[in-house]
Amino acid sequence: MAKQGKSGSSLEVREVDGVEATRAKVRMFGTSLPVCTYLTDGLLIDAGPARLERELMPFFRERRIDRLAVTHVHEDHCGLAARLQVEQGAPAYIPAGAEKAAARRARVPLYRRLFWGPRPPFDAEVFPERIETERHFFEVIRTPGHTRDHVCLFEPSRGWLFSGDVFIRRDPKLLFGEERVPELVRTLNRLLELDVGILFCAHAGIVEDGWRALAAKRDYLLRIGEQVRHYVALGYTPEWIDKILFPGKPAMTRISMGEWSSLNLVRGAAEVRRREEKEQK
């Protein structure tokens, strides 16, 4: 089922295995990015950005939302948290370490404010070890990498993994400035110890074979690490390696002044190799 938003972009609503999933796109700077939220048993996982208020808020108003779980406090995941609290009084959970960030208006670069909209402060408490609803319980798993304080939610009896921004895609060509590839690889290895079935990603949407998708991303990052190691041994700098491995530079790298870039990925992959070598000594 798809609903048309007032701004012209459509909101798609889909139910899978008892989870209501929304999907809408933000378009600007000649690019677009889908954003997904998930609602099950009164628990909303991530609230979406303020730019999608006209698309998402009518959907939220028609549903019972008892609690909001925020995987991390980037503006595309909790830009509507304050509005939800004003209208529905839904308490919010955030990862430990994000309390100060949630309590103040987000200070982000101009391009992110334009793309996602503002992220007003909102009231929140730190995630417990697990969240129980009427029919489910969710393990709250610390998953650093995309941010230092990122978490995922796992429902073991169903194999659901709500992955925030841990996955996004199997073969990323750009990496966000905050991301740390060594931590992300460790996080992926930890998640691969779980019996993951369906992956509910905040941008890629619903990924049916979640375990294989996570494994594919982990293996891709390790392959990039091997390639970077090869070129480092030949004396190449990260900047030259970036030009060799990722010759095309998308507009987002220029617009973000490098906050989203393949160079971040090259540097991070090099760090994975250095850490692995240290551990082997």
C-alpha angles and dihedrals in degrees: 000000000000129000124198115235122218092244091061100257117110129237114220117203119194133171119214125174092337096314121114109216126194124198129186134155131235112210127195141119090034092297138089134206128192120228123200133194127188131212127187132157092350094308116118115200108208122345105225130235129305089245088070096050093116091051101041107033096065088053092048092049091056093053137069107250113181098166141007122220114199113198091199136342102254110134095247090061102043108017089117097042094100092048091050090052093050094049103033106015091231112170115228134219122209133179119271109267094035097085097103093044093052092048094059135052110270116257106210136154117281095252091057093048089052095044101043104017127231125322107216120201117270138186116256145157129214117269117263118227089265139008120221124200130175094279107014146040124210127205111221107221123192106231112175121183108084086049130356093249102037119140136191128206119225126191102197098191090058101029091236118156118188097199106181105197099336093103115020091149141354096241112028116192094188129047128201116243094243094052120108113202097202090054091044092053091050090049092051090050090052093049090049088064087067127082094247117182114162117023116209105201124188092227110013091050123211114000110190099201097043098167093056091046092054091047091050092054093047091050091047092053090049091050091052087050091054092050092048090049090053094053094042088056088055090054100256120150121233089253093056092044089053091054091050098046099034109025096164117074116202122219091251091068091058095040092050092044089236099315085119109038146132088235088068088056093049093049091046093048090052089054090053090057093047092051092048091052091049092052091050093055 
